[in-house]
Amino acid sequence: MLTEYRQNWDRYWSNIHDYSEVFWNVPHLQGVKLDFERFQPFLKDSNLPLIDFGCGDGTQTQFFTQHFQKVIGLEISKAAIELARQQAQNARLSIDYYVLDNLEKVRQIHERFGDANIYMRGVLHQIQHQERSTVAEQLKILLGDRGTMYIVELSSQAHDLLQQKVQNQEIPIGLAKVLESKIEPGAVSLKDFHSLFPLSDFSFLRSGETFITTNAKSNNESIKLPAEYVIVRRLQHS
């Protein structure tokens, strides 16, 4: 399961030689810091580890070392993890990185570190609908009973915007690298979130519209893609 997805991402990350080539890599002030300001007030336990799920090359992950004692980056691509480890080493930051091969690896990580807070930026939208439940199951295990999770994903508006750029042959270089690796940006709605994390088991603490900033420019301004975010926690049943 997710084998083709992993192969596509390994192909992509193997062809990345500098973090600036990555479409969604932006300075922390334009990316993860904005998300964290929204996320932080809802943390039930900030002493838990922070997991950056789908960490890519670790550019955004590094920000969390300022706010959490233990930071963990998880990725499906071995090539991405190698880049992330090198970046952390160069920055002299202590971050644990793991390749997610299967559900057993997820369980082992949870056994080692316990419940965790989770940050996920732009992962689900490019996974086919029938395979998203696999990722949701991994997240539920890692979250446990005490963790709080922040997810931000491209919305249908972003999907339409990217499709228009493709049709008009106005594809930014960073996006072209993604498409060349047979990775297709999709969309996630609030309804999709509710389906993956049922209200019978999860509390949606906050949700809303936002954007994911990219490092591509249009009229000398960064392209911002419309997105949906949710902050969720497992319900405590008596």
KEDOLO-707597 format. One record per residue (C-alpha): residue number from 1; residue in three letters; x negated, y, z negated. Coordinates in steps of 0.1 Angstrom, whole numbers, plus 2048, in hexadecimal, padded with zeros to 3 digits. Layout:
BEGIN
+-----+------+-----+-----+-----+
:  nr : rest :  c1 :  c2 :  c3 :
+-----+------+-----+-----+-----+
: NUM :  ala :   X :   Y :   Z :
...
+-----+------+-----+-----+-----+
//
This chain:
BEGIN
+-----+------+-----+-----+-----+
:  nr : rest :  c1 :  c2 :  c3 :
+-----+------+-----+-----+-----+
:   1 :  met : 800 : 800 : 800 :
:   2 :  leu : 7F3 : 823 : 809 :
:   3 :  thr : 7D7 : 812 : 81C :
:   4 :  glu : 7DB : 827 : 83B :
:   5 :  tyr : 7DF : 846 : 826 :
:   6 :  arg : 7BE : 83E : 815 :
:   7 :  gln : 7AC : 838 : 836 :
:   8 :  asn : 7B8 : 859 : 844 :
:   9 :  trp : 7AC : 86C : 826 :
:  10 :  asp : 78A : 85B : 826 :
:  11 :  arg : 787 : 864 : 84A :
:  12 :  tyr : 78F : 888 : 842 :
:  13 :  trp : 778 : 88C : 824 :
:  14 :  ser : 75B : 87B : 836 :
:  15 :  asn : 75C : 897 : 84F :
:  16 :  ile : 75B : 8B3 : 835 :
:  17 :  his : 739 : 8C2 : 82F :
:  18 :  asp : 742 : 8E2 : 81D :
:  19 :  tyr : 75F : 8EA : 805 :
:  20 :  ser : 769 : 908 : 81B :
:  21 :  glu : 773 : 8F0 : 837 :
:  22 :  val : 790 : 8E3 : 821 :
:  23 :  phe : 7B1 : 8F4 : 82B :
:  24 :  trp : 7BE : 8F8 : 807 :
:  25 :  asn : 79D : 900 : 7F6 :
:  26 :  val : 7A0 : 923 : 7E8 :
:  27 :  pro : 791 : 936 : 7CB :
:  28 :  his : 7A0 : 92D : 7A9 :
:  29 :  leu : 7B0 : 94F : 7A6 :
:  30 :  gln : 7C5 : 947 : 7C5 :
:  31 :  gly : 7CC : 923 : 7BD :
:  32 :  val : 7CA : 90E : 79E :
:  33 :  lys : 7C9 : 92C : 786 :
:  34 :  leu : 7EB : 938 : 791 :
:  35 :  asp : 7F9 : 915 : 78D :
:  36 :  phe : 7EA : 912 : 76A :
:  37 :  glu : 7F9 : 933 : 75E :
:  38 :  arg : 81B : 924 : 767 :
:  39 :  phe : 812 : 902 : 758 :
:  40 :  gln : 801 : 90A : 738 :
:  41 :  pro : 81E : 917 : 723 :
:  42 :  phe : 830 : 8F5 : 728 :
:  43 :  leu : 814 : 8DF : 71C :
:  44 :  lys : 820 : 8CA : 6FF :
:  45 :  asp : 7FC : 8BF : 6F5 :
:  46 :  ser : 7DF : 8D2 : 704 :
:  47 :  asn : 7C7 : 8BB : 6F3 :
:  48 :  leu : 7D0 : 89F : 70B :
:  49 :  pro : 7B9 : 89A : 729 :
:  50 :  leu : 7C1 : 8AC : 749 :
:  51 :  ile : 7C4 : 897 : 769 :
:  52 :  asp : 7C1 : 8A8 : 78B :
:  53 :  phe : 7D3 : 88E : 79F :
:  54 :  gly : 7C9 : 890 : 7C4 :
:  55 :  cys : 7AA : 8A5 : 7BB :
:  56 :  gly : 79B : 8A5 : 7DD :
:  57 :  asp : 777 : 8B2 : 7DB :
:  58 :  gly : 77C : 8BF : 7B8 :
:  59 :  thr : 77D : 8E4 : 7C1 :
:  60 :  gln : 79C : 8EB : 7AD :
:  61 :  thr : 794 : 8D1 : 792 :
:  62 :  gln : 777 : 8E4 : 785 :
:  63 :  phe : 78D : 900 : 778 :
:  64 :  phe : 79D : 8E9 : 75E :
:  65 :  thr : 77C : 8E4 : 74B :
:  66 :  gln : 782 : 907 : 73D :
:  67 :  his : 7A2 : 8FC : 72C :
:  68 :  phe : 7A0 : 8D6 : 724 :
:  69 :  gln : 787 : 8C1 : 711 :
:  70 :  lys : 78A : 8A5 : 72A :
:  71 :  val : 790 : 8A9 : 74F :
:  72 :  ile : 796 : 88C : 767 :
:  73 :  gly : 798 : 88D : 78D :
:  74 :  leu : 7AA : 872 : 7A0 :
:  75 :  glu : 7AA : 86C : 7C6 :
:  76 :  ile : 7B3 : 851 : 7DE :
:  77 :  ser : 795 : 859 : 7F4 :
:  78 :  lys : 772 : 84D : 7EA :
:  79 :  ala : 762 : 867 : 800 :
:  80 :  ala : 775 : 883 : 7EE :
:  81 :  ile : 76A : 876 : 7CC :
:  82 :  glu : 746 : 876 : 7D7 :
:  83 :  leu : 749 : 89B : 7E1 :
:  84 :  ala : 75A : 8A3 : 7C1 :
:  85 :  arg : 740 : 892 : 7AB :
:  86 :  gln : 724 : 8A5 : 7BE :
:  87 :  gln : 736 : 8C6 : 7B9 :
:  88 :  ala : 73A : 8C0 : 794 :
:  89 :  gln : 716 : 8B6 : 790 :
:  90 :  asn : 70A : 8D5 : 7A3 :
:  91 :  ala : 720 : 8EA : 78B :
:  92 :  arg : 714 : 8D7 : 76D :
:  93 :  leu : 738 : 8CE : 763 :
:  94 :  ser : 743 : 8AF : 751 :
:  95 :  ile : 760 : 8A1 : 765 :
:  96 :  asp : 769 : 87C : 769 :
:  97 :  tyr : 773 : 872 : 78D :
:  98 :  tyr : 783 : 852 : 797 :
:  99 :  val : 78F : 842 : 7B8 :
: 100 :  leu : 7B3 : 835 : 7B5 :
: 101 :  asp : 7B3 : 814 : 7C6 :
: 102 :  asn : 7D1 : 804 : 7B6 :
: 103 :  leu : 7EA : 804 : 799 :
: 104 :  glu : 7D2 : 7F0 : 783 :
: 105 :  lys : 7B8 : 80C : 786 :
: 106 :  val : 7D3 : 825 : 77B :
: 107 :  arg : 7DB : 80F : 75D :
: 108 :  gln : 7B6 : 80C : 754 :
: 109 :  ile : 7B2 : 832 : 755 :
: 110 :  his : 7D1 : 836 : 73E :
: 111 :  glu : 7C3 : 81C : 726 :
: 112 :  arg : 7A2 : 82E : 724 :
: 113 :  phe : 7AE : 852 : 721 :
: 114 :  gly : 7D2 : 84F : 714 :
: 115 :  asp : 7EF : 866 : 71E :
: 116 :  ala : 7E5 : 884 : 733 :
: 117 :  asn : 7F1 : 8A5 : 741 :
: 118 :  ile : 7F1 : 8A4 : 767 :
: 119 :  tyr : 7EC : 8BE : 782 :
: 120 :  met : 7F4 : 8B5 : 7A6 :
: 121 :  arg : 7F1 : 8CD : 7C3 :
: 122 :  gly : 7FD : 8C3 : 7E6 :
: 123 :  val : 7FC : 89D : 7E5 :
: 124 :  leu : 81F : 890 : 7E8 :
: 125 :  his : 829 : 8A4 : 807 :
: 126 :  gln : 812 : 891 : 81E :
: 127 :  ile : 81B : 86E : 811 :
: 128 :  gln : 837 : 85D : 824 :
: 129 :  his : 858 : 85C : 810 :
: 130 :  gln : 858 : 836 : 80C :
: 131 :  glu : 836 : 837 : 7FC :
: 132 :  arg : 83B : 854 : 7E4 :
: 133 :  ser : 84A : 83E : 7C9 :
: 134 :  thr : 828 : 82D : 7C7 :
: 135 :  val : 817 : 84E : 7BE :
: 136 :  ala : 833 : 856 : 7A6 :
: 137 :  glu : 82E : 835 : 793 :
: 138 :  gln : 809 : 83E : 78F :
: 139 :  leu : 811 : 860 : 782 :
: 140 :  lys : 82A : 852 : 768 :
: 141 :  ile : 810 : 83A : 75B :
: 142 :  leu : 7F6 : 856 : 757 :
: 143 :  leu : 80E : 86E : 748 :
: 144 :  gly : 81A : 857 : 72D :
: 145 :  asp : 832 : 864 : 712 :
: 146 :  arg : 81F : 884 : 708 :
: 147 :  gly : 811 : 892 : 728 :
: 148 :  thr : 81F : 8B0 : 73C :
: 149 :  met : 81D : 8B1 : 762 :
: 150 :  tyr : 81B : 8CD : 77B :
: 151 :  ile : 821 : 8C5 : 7A0 :
: 152 :  val : 820 : 8DE : 7BC :
: 153 :  glu : 828 : 8D2 : 7E0 :
: 154 :  leu : 82F : 8E2 : 802 :
: 155 :  ser : 854 : 8E9 : 809 :
: 156 :  ser : 867 : 8E4 : 829 :
: 157 :  gln : 860 : 908 : 831 :
: 158 :  ala : 83B : 901 : 831 :
: 159 :  his : 840 : 8E3 : 847 :
: 160 :  asp : 853 : 8F8 : 860 :
: 161 :  leu : 838 : 913 : 85F :
: 162 :  leu : 81C : 8FA : 866 :
: 163 :  gln : 830 : 8E9 : 882 :
: 164 :  gln : 834 : 90B : 892 :
: 165 :  lys : 80F : 912 : 891 :
: 166 :  val : 809 : 8F0 : 8A1 :
: 167 :  gln : 822 : 8F7 : 8BD :
: 168 :  asn : 813 : 91A : 8C3 :
: 169 :  gln : 7F0 : 90C : 8C3 :
: 170 :  glu : 7E7 : 922 : 8A6 :
: 171 :  ile : 7D8 : 907 : 891 :
: 172 :  pro : 7BE : 913 : 876 :
: 173 :  ile : 79E : 8FF : 877 :
: 174 :  gly : 7A4 : 8F1 : 854 :
: 175 :  leu : 7C6 : 8E4 : 85E :
: 176 :  ala : 7B8 : 8D5 : 87F :
: 177 :  lys : 7A0 : 8C0 : 86A :
: 178 :  val : 7BE : 8B2 : 857 :
: 179 :  leu : 7D2 : 8AA : 876 :
: 180 :  glu : 7B4 : 89A : 887 :
: 181 :  ser : 7B3 : 881 : 86A :
: 182 :  lys : 7D7 : 877 : 871 :
: 183 :  ile : 7E4 : 888 : 852 :
: 184 :  glu : 805 : 899 : 857 :
: 185 :  pro : 811 : 8B4 : 83F :
: 186 :  gly : 835 : 8AE : 833 :
: 187 :  ala : 84C : 8BD : 819 :
: 188 :  val : 859 : 8B6 : 7F6 :
: 189 :  ser : 87A : 8C4 : 7E9 :
: 190 :  leu : 888 : 8C7 : 7C5 :
: 191 :  lys : 89F : 8AA : 7CF :
: 192 :  asp : 881 : 895 : 7D7 :
: 193 :  phe : 871 : 89D : 7B5 :
: 194 :  his : 891 : 893 : 7A4 :
: 195 :  ser : 892 : 872 : 7B7 :
: 196 :  leu : 86E : 869 : 7AD :
: 197 :  phe : 872 : 875 : 789 :
: 198 :  pro : 896 : 86E : 780 :
: 199 :  leu : 8A7 : 885 : 768 :
: 200 :  ser : 8B1 : 867 : 753 :
: 201 :  asp : 88C : 863 : 74A :
: 202 :  phe : 87C : 885 : 750 :
: 203 :  ser : 882 : 8A9 : 744 :
: 204 :  phe : 87C : 8C3 : 75F :
: 205 :  leu : 86F : 8E0 : 74A :
: 206 :  arg : 86C : 8F8 : 766 :
: 207 :  ser : 86E : 8F8 : 78C :
: 208 :  gly : 86D : 913 : 7A7 :
: 209 :  glu : 85F : 920 : 7C8 :
: 210 :  thr : 83B : 92A : 7CB :
: 211 :  phe : 820 : 927 : 7E6 :
: 212 :  ile : 7FF : 915 : 7EC :
: 213 :  thr : 7E5 : 92D : 7F9 :
: 214 :  thr : 7CD : 920 : 814 :
: 215 :  asn : 7AB : 92D : 81F :
: 216 :  ala : 7B8 : 933 : 843 :
: 217 :  lys : 7BF : 957 : 84D :
: 218 :  ser : 7DB : 967 : 862 :
: 219 :  asn : 7D9 : 98D : 868 :
: 220 :  asn : 7BC : 98E : 84F :
: 221 :  glu : 7D1 : 97F : 833 :
: 222 :  ser : 7D0 : 95D : 824 :
: 223 :  ile : 7EB : 945 : 831 :
: 224 :  lys : 803 : 93D : 814 :
: 225 :  leu : 818 : 91E : 819 :
: 226 :  pro : 83A : 91D : 807 :
: 227 :  ala : 83C : 903 : 7EC :
: 228 :  glu : 851 : 8F4 : 7D0 :
: 229 :  tyr : 844 : 8EE : 7AD :
: 230 :  val : 851 : 8DA : 78F :
: 231 :  ile : 845 : 8D5 : 76B :
: 232 :  val : 851 : 8B5 : 75C :
: 233 :  arg : 84E : 89F : 73D :
: 234 :  arg : 85B : 87D : 734 :
: 235 :  leu : 87B : 87E : 71F :
: 236 :  gln : 877 : 86F : 6FC :
: 237 :  his : 894 : 856 : 6F8 :
: 238 :  ser : 89F : 84E : 6D5 :
+-----+------+-----+-----+-----+
//
